[in-house]
Amino acid sequence: MSTADKKVRILCVEDDPQMRTFLLAQLKARGFQVQAVRDGAQAIDLAAIFQPQLVLLDLSLPSLDGLTFLRRLREWSGEPVIV
């Protein structure tokens, strides 16, 4: 198992570019494997591939809002979500 496989995988769903960049930098600096997207539609696609162990979710998103994303995510994943 590689080091990347051992890191906790976090998906950050945030439409504000400054906040998204800040969260990405802070989490990576602390050793997490992080992917970040700006809207719920991108988040659903990436969550299926990336299989995050934690999701940081903004509720007011373009394209697909955070609550709709969460409902769709819950159809197949029970991983924790922080709103």
mmCIF file of the N, C-alpha and C atoms, coordinates in Angstrom:
data_MODEL
# 
_entry.id   MODEL 
# 
loop_
_atom_site.group_PDB 
_atom_site.id 
_atom_site.type_symbol 
_atom_site.label_atom_id 
_atom_site.label_alt_id 
_atom_site.label_comp_id 
_atom_site.label_asym_id 
_atom_site.label_entity_id 
_atom_site.label_seq_id 
_atom_site.pdbx_PDB_ins_code 
_atom_site.Cartn_x 
_atom_site.Cartn_y 
_atom_site.Cartn_z 
_atom_site.occupancy 
_atom_site.B_iso_or_equiv 
_atom_site.pdbx_formal_charge 
_atom_site.auth_seq_id 
_atom_site.auth_comp_id 
_atom_site.auth_asym_id 
_atom_site.auth_atom_id 
_atom_site.pdbx_PDB_model_num 
ATOM 1   N N  . MET A 1 1  ? 0.852   -1.183 0.000   1.00 0.00 ? 1  MET A N  1 
ATOM 2   C CA . MET A 1 1  ? 0.000   0.000  0.000   1.00 0.00 ? 1  MET A CA 1 
ATOM 3   C C  . MET A 1 1  ? 0.895   1.242  0.000   1.00 0.00 ? 1  MET A C  1 
ATOM 4   N N  . SER A 1 2  ? 0.646   2.151  -0.934  1.00 0.00 ? 2  SER A N  1 
ATOM 5   C CA . SER A 1 2  ? 1.465   3.356  -1.022  1.00 0.00 ? 2  SER A CA 1 
ATOM 6   C C  . SER A 1 2  ? 1.050   4.370  0.041   1.00 0.00 ? 2  SER A C  1 
ATOM 7   N N  . THR A 1 3  ? 1.898   5.382  0.224   1.00 0.00 ? 3  THR A N  1 
ATOM 8   C CA . THR A 1 3  ? 1.604   6.435  1.196   1.00 0.00 ? 3  THR A CA 1 
ATOM 9   C C  . THR A 1 3  ? 0.309   7.158  0.844   1.00 0.00 ? 3  THR A C  1 
ATOM 10  N N  . ALA A 1 4  ? 0.075   7.398  -0.454  1.00 0.00 ? 4  ALA A N  1 
ATOM 11  C CA . ALA A 1 4  ? -1.154  8.083  -0.883  1.00 0.00 ? 4  ALA A CA 1 
ATOM 12  C C  . ALA A 1 4  ? -2.389  7.269  -0.516  1.00 0.00 ? 4  ALA A C  1 
ATOM 13  N N  . ASP A 1 5  ? -2.273  5.929  -0.548  1.00 0.00 ? 5  ASP A N  1 
ATOM 14  C CA . ASP A 1 5  ? -3.404  5.079  -0.193  1.00 0.00 ? 5  ASP A CA 1 
ATOM 15  C C  . ASP A 1 5  ? -3.734  5.160  1.290   1.00 0.00 ? 5  ASP A C  1 
ATOM 16  N N  . LYS A 1 6  ? -2.762  5.504  2.122   1.00 0.00 ? 6  LYS A N  1 
ATOM 17  C CA . LYS A 1 6  ? -2.952  5.561  3.567   1.00 0.00 ? 6  LYS A CA 1 
ATOM 18  C C  . LYS A 1 6  ? -3.527  6.898  4.033   1.00 0.00 ? 6  LYS A C  1 
ATOM 19  N N  . LYS A 1 7  ? -3.412  7.933  3.201   1.00 0.00 ? 7  LYS A N  1 
ATOM 20  C CA . LYS A 1 7  ? -3.913  9.250  3.585   1.00 0.00 ? 7  LYS A CA 1 
ATOM 21  C C  . LYS A 1 7  ? -5.439  9.267  3.559   1.00 0.00 ? 7  LYS A C  1 
ATOM 22  N N  . VAL A 1 8  ? -6.017  10.008 4.493   1.00 0.00 ? 8  VAL A N  1 
ATOM 23  C CA . VAL A 1 8  ? -7.472  10.185 4.507   1.00 0.00 ? 8  VAL A CA 1 
ATOM 24  C C  . VAL A 1 8  ? -7.862  11.026 3.292   1.00 0.00 ? 8  VAL A C  1 
ATOM 25  N N  . ARG A 1 9  ? -8.865  10.546 2.552   1.00 0.00 ? 9  ARG A N  1 
ATOM 26  C CA . ARG A 1 9  ? -9.325  11.229 1.347   1.00 0.00 ? 9  ARG A CA 1 
ATOM 27  C C  . ARG A 1 9  ? -10.477 12.175 1.696   1.00 0.00 ? 9  ARG A C  1 
ATOM 28  N N  . ILE A 1 10 ? -10.301 13.452 1.358   1.00 0.00 ? 10 ILE A N  1 
ATOM 29  C CA . ILE A 1 10 ? -11.314 14.472 1.639   1.00 0.00 ? 10 ILE A CA 1 
ATOM 30  C C  . ILE A 1 10 ? -11.740 15.129 0.335   1.00 0.00 ? 10 ILE A C  1 
ATOM 31  N N  . LEU A 1 11 ? -13.047 15.246 0.153   1.00 0.00 ? 11 LEU A N  1 
ATOM 32  C CA . LEU A 1 11 ? -13.600 15.976 -0.981  1.00 0.00 ? 11 LEU A CA 1 
ATOM 33  C C  . LEU A 1 11 ? -14.126 17.306 -0.465  1.00 0.00 ? 11 LEU A C  1 
ATOM 34  N N  . CYS A 1 12 ? -13.624 18.384 -1.021  1.00 0.00 ? 12 CYS A N  1 
ATOM 35  C CA . CYS A 1 12 ? -14.038 19.739 -0.645  1.00 0.00 ? 12 CYS A CA 1 
ATOM 36  C C  . CYS A 1 12 ? -14.926 20.288 -1.766  1.00 0.00 ? 12 CYS A C  1 
ATOM 37  N N  . VAL A 1 13 ? -16.168 20.612 -1.432  1.00 0.00 ? 13 VAL A N  1 
ATOM 38  C CA . VAL A 1 13 ? -17.123 21.138 -2.411  1.00 0.00 ? 13 VAL A CA 1 
ATOM 39  C C  . VAL A 1 13 ? -17.433 22.575 -2.006  1.00 0.00 ? 13 VAL A C  1 
ATOM 40  N N  . GLU A 1 14 ? -16.805 23.517 -2.703  1.00 0.00 ? 14 GLU A N  1 
ATOM 41  C CA . GLU A 1 14 ? -16.874 24.936 -2.329  1.00 0.00 ? 14 GLU A CA 1 
ATOM 42  C C  . GLU A 1 14 ? -16.802 25.778 -3.591  1.00 0.00 ? 14 GLU A C  1 
ATOM 43  N N  . ASP A 1 15 ? -17.784 26.673 -3.783  1.00 0.00 ? 15 ASP A N  1 
ATOM 44  C CA . ASP A 1 15 ? -17.791 27.493 -4.991  1.00 0.00 ? 15 ASP A CA 1 
ATOM 45  C C  . ASP A 1 15 ? -16.952 28.760 -4.876  1.00 0.00 ? 15 ASP A C  1 
ATOM 46  N N  . ASP A 1 16 ? -16.630 29.200 -3.687  1.00 0.00 ? 16 ASP A N  1 
ATOM 47  C CA . ASP A 1 16 ? -15.802 30.393 -3.511  1.00 0.00 ? 16 ASP A CA 1 
ATOM 48  C C  . ASP A 1 16 ? -14.339 30.019 -3.768  1.00 0.00 ? 16 ASP A C  1 
ATOM 49  N N  . PRO A 1 17 ? -13.712 30.605 -4.808  1.00 0.00 ? 17 PRO A N  1 
ATOM 50  C CA . PRO A 1 17 ? -12.352 30.199 -5.168  1.00 0.00 ? 17 PRO A CA 1 
ATOM 51  C C  . PRO A 1 17 ? -11.318 30.443 -4.064  1.00 0.00 ? 17 PRO A C  1 
ATOM 52  N N  . GLN A 1 18 ? -11.444 31.537 -3.338  1.00 0.00 ? 18 GLN A N  1 
ATOM 53  C CA . GLN A 1 18 ? -10.483 31.819 -2.267  1.00 0.00 ? 18 GLN A CA 1 
ATOM 54  C C  . GLN A 1 18 ? -10.623 30.818 -1.122  1.00 0.00 ? 18 GLN A C  1 
ATOM 55  N N  . MET A 1 19 ? -11.830 30.512 -0.727  1.00 0.00 ? 19 MET A N  1 
ATOM 56  C CA . MET A 1 19 ? -12.056 29.545 0.344   1.00 0.00 ? 19 MET A CA 1 
ATOM 57  C C  . MET A 1 19 ? -11.604 28.151 -0.085  1.00 0.00 ? 19 MET A C  1 
ATOM 58  N N  . ARG A 1 20 ? -11.920 27.791 -1.325  1.00 0.00 ? 20 ARG A N  1 
ATOM 59  C CA . ARG A 1 20 ? -11.528 26.482 -1.849  1.00 0.00 ? 20 ARG A CA 1 
ATOM 60  C C  . ARG A 1 20 ? -10.004 26.338 -1.864  1.00 0.00 ? 20 ARG A C  1 
ATOM 61  N N  . THR A 1 21 ? -9.308  27.358 -2.323  1.00 0.00 ? 21 THR A N  1 
ATOM 62  C CA . THR A 1 21 ? -7.843  27.341 -2.354  1.00 0.00 ? 21 THR A CA 1 
ATOM 63  C C  . THR A 1 21 ? -7.271  27.259 -0.950  1.00 0.00 ? 21 THR A C  1 
ATOM 64  N N  . PHE A 1 22 ? -7.837  28.026 -0.025  1.00 0.00 ? 22 PHE A N  1 
ATOM 65  C CA . PHE A 1 22 ? -7.383  28.003 1.369   1.00 0.00 ? 22 PHE A CA 1 
ATOM 66  C C  . PHE A 1 22 ? -7.554  26.615 1.985   1.00 0.00 ? 22 PHE A C  1 
ATOM 67  N N  . LEU A 1 23 ? -8.748  26.042 1.846   1.00 0.00 ? 23 LEU A N  1 
ATOM 68  C CA . LEU A 1 23 ? -9.010  24.719 2.423   1.00 0.00 ? 23 LEU A CA 1 
ATOM 69  C C  . LEU A 1 23 ? -8.103  23.655 1.810   1.00 0.00 ? 23 LEU A C  1 
ATOM 70  N N  . LEU A 1 24 ? -7.943  23.703 0.506   1.00 0.00 ? 24 LEU A N  1 
ATOM 71  C CA . LEU A 1 24 ? -7.087  22.743 -0.186  1.00 0.00 ? 24 LEU A CA 1 
ATOM 72  C C  . LEU A 1 24 ? -5.656  22.818 0.340   1.00 0.00 ? 24 LEU A C  1 
ATOM 73  N N  . ALA A 1 25 ? -5.119  24.023 0.447   1.00 0.00 ? 25 ALA A N  1 
ATOM 74  C CA . ALA A 1 25 ? -3.743  24.203 0.931   1.00 0.00 ? 25 ALA A CA 1 
ATOM 75  C C  . ALA A 1 25 ? -3.587  23.747 2.376   1.00 0.00 ? 25 ALA A C  1 
ATOM 76  N N  . GLN A 1 26 ? -4.525  24.122 3.224   1.00 0.00 ? 26 GLN A N  1 
ATOM 77  C CA . GLN A 1 26 ? -4.425  23.764 4.644   1.00 0.00 ? 26 GLN A CA 1 
ATOM 78  C C  . GLN A 1 26 ? -4.528  22.254 4.861   1.00 0.00 ? 26 GLN A C  1 
ATOM 79  N N  . LEU A 1 27 ? -5.437  21.621 4.170   1.00 0.00 ? 27 LEU A N  1 
ATOM 80  C CA . LEU A 1 27 ? -5.622  20.183 4.347   1.00 0.00 ? 27 LEU A CA 1 
ATOM 81  C C  . LEU A 1 27 ? -4.451  19.383 3.774   1.00 0.00 ? 27 LEU A C  1 
ATOM 82  N N  . LYS A 1 28 ? -3.956  19.792 2.611   1.00 0.00 ? 28 LYS A N  1 
ATOM 83  C CA . LYS A 1 28 ? -2.797  19.109 2.031   1.00 0.00 ? 28 LYS A CA 1 
ATOM 84  C C  . LYS A 1 28 ? -1.571  19.274 2.921   1.00 0.00 ? 28 LYS A C  1 
ATOM 85  N N  . ALA A 1 29 ? -1.399  20.465 3.506   1.00 0.00 ? 29 ALA A N  1 
ATOM 86  C CA . ALA A 1 29 ? -0.252  20.720 4.389   1.00 0.00 ? 29 ALA A CA 1 
ATOM 87  C C  . ALA A 1 29 ? -0.291  19.827 5.624   1.00 0.00 ? 29 ALA A C  1 
ATOM 88  N N  . ARG A 1 30 ? -1.467  19.353 5.977   1.00 0.00 ? 30 ARG A N  1 
ATOM 89  C CA . ARG A 1 30 ? -1.617  18.486 7.154   1.00 0.00 ? 30 ARG A CA 1 
ATOM 90  C C  . ARG A 1 30 ? -1.675  17.000 6.783   1.00 0.00 ? 30 ARG A C  1 
ATOM 91  N N  . GLY A 1 31 ? -1.335  16.712 5.540   1.00 0.00 ? 31 GLY A N  1 
ATOM 92  C CA . GLY A 1 31 ? -1.176  15.325 5.131   1.00 0.00 ? 31 GLY A CA 1 
ATOM 93  C C  . GLY A 1 31 ? -2.400  14.617 4.584   1.00 0.00 ? 31 GLY A C  1 
ATOM 94  N N  . PHE A 1 32 ? -3.468  15.354 4.313   1.00 0.00 ? 32 PHE A N  1 
ATOM 95  C CA . PHE A 1 32 ? -4.666  14.734 3.755   1.00 0.00 ? 32 PHE A CA 1 
ATOM 96  C C  . PHE A 1 32 ? -4.569  14.681 2.234   1.00 0.00 ? 32 PHE A C  1 
ATOM 97  N N  . GLN A 1 33 ? -5.225  13.707 1.646   1.00 0.00 ? 33 GLN A N  1 
ATOM 98  C CA . GLN A 1 33 ? -5.352  13.637 0.200   1.00 0.00 ? 33 GLN A CA 1 
ATOM 99  C C  . GLN A 1 33 ? -6.655  14.352 -0.137  1.00 0.00 ? 33 GLN A C  1 
ATOM 100 N N  . VAL A 1 34 ? -6.573  15.460 -0.855  1.00 0.00 ? 34 VAL A N  1 
ATOM 101 C CA . VAL A 1 34 ? -7.741  16.323 -1.048  1.00 0.00 ? 34 VAL A CA 1 
ATOM 102 C C  . VAL A 1 34 ? -8.011  16.560 -2.527  1.00 0.00 ? 34 VAL A C  1 
ATOM 103 N N  . GLN A 1 35 ? -9.290  16.512 -2.870  1.00 0.00 ? 35 GLN A N  1 
ATOM 104 C CA . GLN A 1 35 ? -9.773  16.936 -4.175  1.00 0.00 ? 35 GLN A CA 1 
ATOM 105 C C  . GLN A 1 35 ? -10.811 18.018 -3.913  1.00 0.00 ? 35 GLN A C  1 
ATOM 106 N N  . ALA A 1 36 ? -10.833 19.035 -4.773  1.00 0.00 ? 36 ALA A N  1 
ATOM 107 C CA . ALA A 1 36 ? -11.773 20.137 -4.580  1.00 0.00 ? 36 ALA A CA 1 
ATOM 108 C C  . ALA A 1 36 ? -12.487 20.444 -5.890  1.00 0.00 ? 36 ALA A C  1 
ATOM 109 N N  . VAL A 1 37 ? -13.779 20.723 -5.778  1.00 0.00 ? 37 VAL A N  1 
ATOM 110 C CA . VAL A 1 37 ? -14.596 21.099 -6.929  1.00 0.00 ? 37 VAL A CA 1 
ATOM 111 C C  . VAL A 1 37 ? -15.481 22.276 -6.546  1.00 0.00 ? 37 VAL A C  1 
ATOM 112 N N  . ARG A 1 38 ? -16.053 22.931 -7.566  1.00 0.00 ? 38 ARG A N  1 
ATOM 113 C CA . ARG A 1 38 ? -16.804 24.156 -7.322  1.00 0.00 ? 38 ARG A CA 1 
ATOM 114 C C  . ARG A 1 38 ? -18.321 23.983 -7.336  1.00 0.00 ? 38 ARG A C  1 
ATOM 115 N N  . ASP A 1 39 ? -18.832 22.842 -7.808  1.00 0.00 ? 39 ASP A N  1 
ATOM 116 C CA . ASP A 1 39 ? -20.288 22.685 -7.808  1.00 0.00 ? 39 ASP A CA 1 
ATOM 117 C C  . ASP A 1 39 ? -20.704 21.240 -7.544  1.00 0.00 ? 39 ASP A C  1 
ATOM 118 N N  . GLY A 1 40 ? -21.978 21.074 -7.246  1.00 0.00 ? 40 GLY A N  1 
ATOM 119 C CA . GLY A 1 40 ? -22.496 19.772 -6.861  1.00 0.00 ? 40 GLY A CA 1 
ATOM 120 C C  . GLY A 1 40 ? -22.452 18.737 -7.966  1.00 0.00 ? 40 GLY A C  1 
ATOM 121 N N  . ALA A 1 41 ? -22.645 19.152 -9.216  1.00 0.00 ? 41 ALA A N  1 
ATOM 122 C CA . ALA A 1 41 ? -22.598 18.205 -10.333 1.00 0.00 ? 41 ALA A CA 1 
ATOM 123 C C  . ALA A 1 41 ? -21.201 17.605 -10.464 1.00 0.00 ? 41 ALA A C  1 
ATOM 124 N N  . GLN A 1 42 ? -20.177 18.459 -10.379 1.00 0.00 ? 42 GLN A N  1 
ATOM 125 C CA . GLN A 1 42 ? -18.794 17.967 -10.410 1.00 0.00 ? 42 GLN A CA 1 
ATOM 126 C C  . GLN A 1 42 ? -18.529 17.074 -9.205  1.00 0.00 ? 42 GLN A C  1 
ATOM 127 N N  . ALA A 1 43 ? -19.083 17.444 -8.071  1.00 0.00 ? 43 ALA A N  1 
ATOM 128 C CA . ALA A 1 43 ? -18.838 16.710 -6.827  1.00 0.00 ? 43 ALA A CA 1 
ATOM 129 C C  . ALA A 1 43 ? -19.381 15.289 -6.893  1.00 0.00 ? 43 ALA A C  1 
ATOM 130 N N  . ILE A 1 44 ? -20.562 15.105 -7.468  1.00 0.00 ? 44 ILE A N  1 
ATOM 131 C CA . ILE A 1 44 ? -21.139 13.758 -7.593  1.00 0.00 ? 44 ILE A CA 1 
ATOM 132 C C  . ILE A 1 44 ? -20.232 12.880 -8.440  1.00 0.00 ? 44 ILE A C  1 
ATOM 133 N N  . ASP A 1 45 ? -19.794 13.408 -9.576  1.00 0.00 ? 45 ASP A N  1 
ATOM 134 C CA . ASP A 1 45 ? -18.920 12.632 -10.463 1.00 0.00 ? 45 ASP A CA 1 
ATOM 135 C C  . ASP A 1 45 ? -17.613 12.277 -9.771  1.00 0.00 ? 45 ASP A C  1 
ATOM 136 N N  . LEU A 1 46 ? -17.002 13.258 -9.117  1.00 0.00 ? 46 LEU A N  1 
ATOM 137 C CA . LEU A 1 46 ? -15.712 13.021 -8.471  1.00 0.00 ? 46 LEU A CA 1 
ATOM 138 C C  . LEU A 1 46 ? -15.845 12.102 -7.263  1.00 0.00 ? 46 LEU A C  1 
ATOM 139 N N  . ALA A 1 47 ? -16.915 12.235 -6.514  1.00 0.00 ? 47 ALA A N  1 
ATOM 140 C CA . ALA A 1 47 ? -17.107 11.381 -5.337  1.00 0.00 ? 47 ALA A CA 1 
ATOM 141 C C  . ALA A 1 47 ? -17.164 9.909  -5.736  1.00 0.00 ? 47 ALA A C  1 
ATOM 142 N N  . ALA A 1 48 ? -17.782 9.618  -6.860  1.00 0.00 ? 48 ALA A N  1 
ATOM 143 C CA . ALA A 1 48 ? -17.878 8.234  -7.325  1.00 0.00 ? 48 ALA A CA 1 
ATOM 144 C C  . ALA A 1 48 ? -16.502 7.664  -7.659  1.00 0.00 ? 48 ALA A C  1 
ATOM 145 N N  . ILE A 1 49 ? -15.617 8.501  -8.172  1.00 0.00 ? 49 ILE A N  1 
ATOM 146 C CA . ILE A 1 49 ? -14.271 8.058  -8.560  1.00 0.00 ? 49 ILE A CA 1 
ATOM 147 C C  . ILE A 1 49 ? -13.311 8.092  -7.375  1.00 0.00 ? 49 ILE A C  1 
ATOM 148 N N  . PHE A 1 50 ? -13.307 9.191  -6.644  1.00 0.00 ? 50 PHE A N  1 
ATOM 149 C CA . PHE A 1 50 ? -12.338 9.457  -5.571  1.00 0.00 ? 50 PHE A CA 1 
ATOM 150 C C  . PHE A 1 50 ? -12.658 8.694  -4.286  1.00 0.00 ? 50 PHE A C  1 
ATOM 151 N N  . GLN A 1 51 ? -13.936 8.369  -4.069  1.00 0.00 ? 51 GLN A N  1 
ATOM 152 C CA . GLN A 1 51 ? -14.382 7.657  -2.869  1.00 0.00 ? 51 GLN A CA 1 
ATOM 153 C C  . GLN A 1 51 ? -13.879 8.332  -1.583  1.00 0.00 ? 51 GLN A C  1 
ATOM 154 N N  . PRO A 1 52 ? -14.283 9.592  -1.337  1.00 0.00 ? 52 PRO A N  1 
ATOM 155 C CA . PRO A 1 52 ? -13.789 10.308 -0.155  1.00 0.00 ? 52 PRO A CA 1 
ATOM 156 C C  . PRO A 1 52 ? -14.241 9.654  1.144   1.00 0.00 ? 52 PRO A C  1 
ATOM 157 N N  . GLN A 1 53 ? -13.423 9.830  2.166   1.00 0.00 ? 53 GLN A N  1 
ATOM 158 C CA . GLN A 1 53 ? -13.764 9.345  3.503   1.00 0.00 ? 53 GLN A CA 1 
ATOM 159 C C  . GLN A 1 53 ? -14.433 10.443 4.320   1.00 0.00 ? 53 GLN A C  1 
ATOM 160 N N  . LEU A 1 54 ? -14.375 11.673 3.805   1.00 0.00 ? 54 LEU A N  1 
ATOM 161 C CA . LEU A 1 54 ? -15.002 12.837 4.424   1.00 0.00 ? 54 LEU A CA 1 
ATOM 162 C C  . LEU A 1 54 ? -15.311 13.838 3.327   1.00 0.00 ? 54 LEU A C  1 
ATOM 163 N N  . VAL A 1 55 ? -16.458 14.508 3.438   1.00 0.00 ? 55 VAL A N  1 
ATOM 164 C CA . VAL A 1 55 ? -16.830 15.557 2.490   1.00 0.00 ? 55 VAL A CA 1 
ATOM 165 C C  . VAL A 1 55 ? -17.033 16.850 3.264   1.00 0.00 ? 55 VAL A C  1 
ATOM 166 N N  . LEU A 1 56 ? -16.390 17.920 2.801   1.00 0.00 ? 56 LEU A N  1 
ATOM 167 C CA . LEU A 1 56 ? -16.636 19.275 3.308   1.00 0.00 ? 56 LEU A CA 1 
ATOM 168 C C  . LEU A 1 56 ? -17.544 19.935 2.281   1.00 0.00 ? 56 LEU A C  1 
ATOM 169 N N  . LEU A 1 57 ? -18.739 20.334 2.687   1.00 0.00 ? 57 LEU A N  1 
ATOM 170 C CA . LEU A 1 57 ? -19.772 20.738 1.737   1.00 0.00 ? 57 LEU A CA 1 
ATOM 171 C C  . LEU A 1 57 ? -20.328 22.123 2.015   1.00 0.00 ? 57 LEU A C  1 
ATOM 172 N N  . ASP A 1 58 ? -20.290 22.965 0.991   1.00 0.00 ? 58 ASP A N  1 
ATOM 173 C CA . ASP A 1 58 ? -20.978 24.254 0.998   1.00 0.00 ? 58 ASP A CA 1 
ATOM 174 C C  . ASP A 1 58 ? -22.389 23.983 0.469   1.00 0.00 ? 58 ASP A C  1 
ATOM 175 N N  . LEU A 1 59 ? -23.406 24.531 1.084   1.00 0.00 ? 59 LEU A N  1 
ATOM 176 C CA . LEU A 1 59 ? -24.779 24.256 0.650   1.00 0.00 ? 59 LEU A CA 1 
ATOM 177 C C  . LEU A 1 59 ? -25.209 25.067 -0.562  1.00 0.00 ? 59 LEU A C  1 
ATOM 178 N N  . SER A 1 60 ? -24.750 26.319 -0.661  1.00 0.00 ? 60 SER A N  1 
ATOM 179 C CA . SER A 1 60 ? -25.171 27.162 -1.784  1.00 0.00 ? 60 SER A CA 1 
ATOM 180 C C  . SER A 1 60 ? -24.141 27.044 -2.909  1.00 0.00 ? 60 SER A C  1 
ATOM 181 N N  . LEU A 1 61 ? -24.463 26.184 -3.862  1.00 0.00 ? 61 LEU A N  1 
ATOM 182 C CA . LEU A 1 61 ? -23.552 25.891 -4.970  1.00 0.00 ? 61 LEU A CA 1 
ATOM 183 C C  . LEU A 1 61 ? -24.250 26.138 -6.299  1.00 0.00 ? 61 LEU A C  1 
ATOM 184 N N  . PRO A 1 62 ? -23.478 26.454 -7.336  1.00 0.00 ? 62 PRO A N  1 
ATOM 185 C CA . PRO A 1 62 ? -24.071 26.559 -8.670  1.00 0.00 ? 62 PRO A CA 1 
ATOM 186 C C  . PRO A 1 62 ? -24.341 25.163 -9.240  1.00 0.00 ? 62 PRO A C  1 
ATOM 187 N N  . SER A 1 63 ? -25.200 25.084 -10.196 1.00 0.00 ? 63 SER A N  1 
ATOM 188 C CA . SER A 1 63 ? -25.469 23.861 -10.959 1.00 0.00 ? 63 SER A CA 1 
ATOM 189 C C  . SER A 1 63 ? -26.281 22.827 -10.189 1.00 0.00 ? 63 SER A C  1 
ATOM 190 N N  . LEU A 1 64 ? -25.807 22.379 -9.052  1.00 0.00 ? 64 LEU A N  1 
ATOM 191 C CA . LEU A 1 64 ? -26.512 21.400 -8.227  1.00 0.00 ? 64 LEU A CA 1 
ATOM 192 C C  . LEU A 1 64 ? -26.246 21.804 -6.783  1.00 0.00 ? 64 LEU A C  1 
ATOM 193 N N  . ASP A 1 65 ? -27.279 22.198 -6.048  1.00 0.00 ? 65 ASP A N  1 
ATOM 194 C CA . ASP A 1 65 ? -27.059 22.718 -4.695  1.00 0.00 ? 65 ASP A CA 1 
ATOM 195 C C  . ASP A 1 65 ? -26.576 21.625 -3.748  1.00 0.00 ? 65 ASP A C  1 
ATOM 196 N N  . GLY A 1 66 ? -26.061 22.043 -2.608  1.00 0.00 ? 66 GLY A N  1 
ATOM 197 C CA . GLY A 1 66 ? -25.462 21.134 -1.644  1.00 0.00 ? 66 GLY A CA 1 
ATOM 198 C C  . GLY A 1 66 ? -26.416 20.090 -1.095  1.00 0.00 ? 66 GLY A C  1 
ATOM 199 N N  . LEU A 1 67 ? -27.675 20.462 -0.842  1.00 0.00 ? 67 LEU A N  1 
ATOM 200 C CA . LEU A 1 67 ? -28.642 19.489 -0.316  1.00 0.00 ? 67 LEU A CA 1 
ATOM 201 C C  . LEU A 1 67 ? -28.969 18.404 -1.339  1.00 0.00 ? 67 LEU A C  1 
ATOM 202 N N  . THR A 1 68 ? -29.089 18.792 -2.594  1.00 0.00 ? 68 THR A N  1 
ATOM 203 C CA . THR A 1 68 ? -29.341 17.806 -3.644  1.00 0.00 ? 68 THR A CA 1 
ATOM 204 C C  . THR A 1 68 ? -28.138 16.886 -3.799  1.00 0.00 ? 68 THR A C  1 
ATOM 205 N N  . PHE A 1 69 ? -26.938 17.465 -3.761  1.00 0.00 ? 69 PHE A N  1 
ATOM 206 C CA . PHE A 1 69 ? -25.717 16.648 -3.797  1.00 0.00 ? 69 PHE A CA 1 
ATOM 207 C C  . PHE A 1 69 ? -25.729 15.639 -2.653  1.00 0.00 ? 69 PHE A C  1 
ATOM 208 N N  . LEU A 1 70 ? -26.046 16.112 -1.455  1.00 0.00 ? 70 LEU A N  1 
ATOM 209 C CA . LEU A 1 70 ? -26.034 15.246 -0.277  1.00 0.00 ? 70 LEU A CA 1 
ATOM 210 C C  . LEU A 1 70 ? -27.061 14.110 -0.407  1.00 0.00 ? 70 LEU A C  1 
ATOM 211 N N  . ARG A 1 71 ? -28.246 14.431 -0.903  1.00 0.00 ? 71 ARG A N  1 
ATOM 212 C CA . ARG A 1 71 ? -29.260 13.382 -1.109  1.00 0.00 ? 71 ARG A CA 1 
ATOM 213 C C  . ARG A 1 71 ? -28.764 12.318 -2.084  1.00 0.00 ? 71 ARG A C  1 
ATOM 214 N N  . ARG A 1 72 ? -28.127 12.755 -3.158  1.00 0.00 ? 72 ARG A N  1 
ATOM 215 C CA . ARG A 1 72 ? -27.606 11.801 -4.151  1.00 0.00 ? 72 ARG A CA 1 
ATOM 216 C C  . ARG A 1 72 ? -26.446 10.996 -3.580  1.00 0.00 ? 72 ARG A C  1 
ATOM 217 N N  . LEU A 1 73 ? -25.583 11.659 -2.828  1.00 0.00 ? 73 LEU A N  1 
ATOM 218 C CA . LEU A 1 73 ? -24.447 10.966 -2.212  1.00 0.00 ? 73 LEU A CA 1 
ATOM 219 C C  . LEU A 1 73 ? -24.939 9.886  -1.257  1.00 0.00 ? 73 LEU A C  1 
ATOM 220 N N  . ARG A 1 74 ? -25.982 10.193 -0.505  1.00 0.00 ? 74 ARG A N  1 
ATOM 221 C CA . ARG A 1 74 ? -26.511 9.254  0.484   1.00 0.00 ? 74 ARG A CA 1 
ATOM 222 C C  . ARG A 1 74 ? -27.156 8.015  -0.151  1.00 0.00 ? 74 ARG A C  1 
ATOM 223 N N  . GLU A 1 75 ? -27.407 8.060  -1.437  1.00 0.00 ? 75 GLU A N  1 
ATOM 224 C CA . GLU A 1 75 ? -27.951 6.885  -2.120  1.00 0.00 ? 75 GLU A CA 1 
ATOM 225 C C  . GLU A 1 75 ? -26.944 5.740  -2.138  1.00 0.00 ? 75 GLU A C  1 
ATOM 226 N N  . TRP A 1 76 ? -25.650 6.071  -2.048  1.00 0.00 ? 76 TRP A N  1 
ATOM 227 C CA . TRP A 1 76 ? -24.628 5.029  -2.133  1.00 0.00 ? 76 TRP A CA 1 
ATOM 228 C C  . TRP A 1 76 ? -23.464 5.189  -1.161  1.00 0.00 ? 76 TRP A C  1 
ATOM 229 N N  . SER A 1 77 ? -23.429 6.258  -0.373  1.00 0.00 ? 77 SER A N  1 
ATOM 230 C CA . SER A 1 77 ? -22.314 6.466  0.552   1.00 0.00 ? 77 SER A CA 1 
ATOM 231 C C  . SER A 1 77 ? -22.817 6.953  1.906   1.00 0.00 ? 77 SER A C  1 
ATOM 232 N N  . GLY A 1 78 ? -22.236 6.422  2.950   1.00 0.00 ? 78 GLY A N  1 
ATOM 233 C CA . GLY A 1 78 ? -22.571 6.850  4.305   1.00 0.00 ? 78 GLY A CA 1 
ATOM 234 C C  . GLY A 1 78 ? -21.425 7.582  4.974   1.00 0.00 ? 78 GLY A C  1 
ATOM 235 N N  . GLU A 1 79 ? -20.436 7.988  4.183   1.00 0.00 ? 79 GLU A N  1 
ATOM 236 C CA . GLU A 1 79 ? -19.278 8.683  4.748   1.00 0.00 ? 79 GLU A CA 1 
ATOM 237 C C  . GLU A 1 79 ? -19.708 10.019 5.356   1.00 0.00 ? 79 GLU A C  1 
ATOM 238 N N  . PRO A 1 80 ? -18.963 10.494 6.366   1.00 0.00 ? 80 PRO A N  1 
ATOM 239 C CA . PRO A 1 80 ? -19.334 11.742 7.033   1.00 0.00 ? 80 PRO A CA 1 
ATOM 240 C C  . PRO A 1 80 ? -19.259 12.958 6.108   1.00 0.00 ? 80 PRO A C  1 
ATOM 241 N N  . VAL A 1 81 ? -20.177 13.886 6.359   1.00 0.00 ? 81 VAL A N  1 
ATOM 242 C CA . VAL A 1 81 ? -20.227 15.145 5.615   1.00 0.00 ? 81 VAL A CA 1 
ATOM 243 C C  . VAL A 1 81 ? -20.282 16.272 6.631   1.00 0.00 ? 81 VAL A C  1 
ATOM 244 N N  . ILE A 1 82 ? -19.403 17.250 6.466   1.00 0.00 ? 82 ILE A N  1 
ATOM 245 C CA . ILE A 1 82 ? -19.419 18.460 7.293   1.00 0.00 ? 82 ILE A CA 1 
ATOM 246 C C  . ILE A 1 82 ? -19.932 19.591 6.421   1.00 0.00 ? 82 ILE A C  1 
ATOM 247 N N  . VAL A 1 83 ? -21.010 20.226 6.861   1.00 0.00 ? 83 VAL A N  1 
ATOM 248 C CA . VAL A 1 83 ? -21.629 21.310 6.094   1.00 0.00 ? 83 VAL A CA 1 
ATOM 249 C C  . VAL A 1 83 ? -21.151 22.630 6.647   1.00 0.00 ? 83 VAL A C  1 
# 
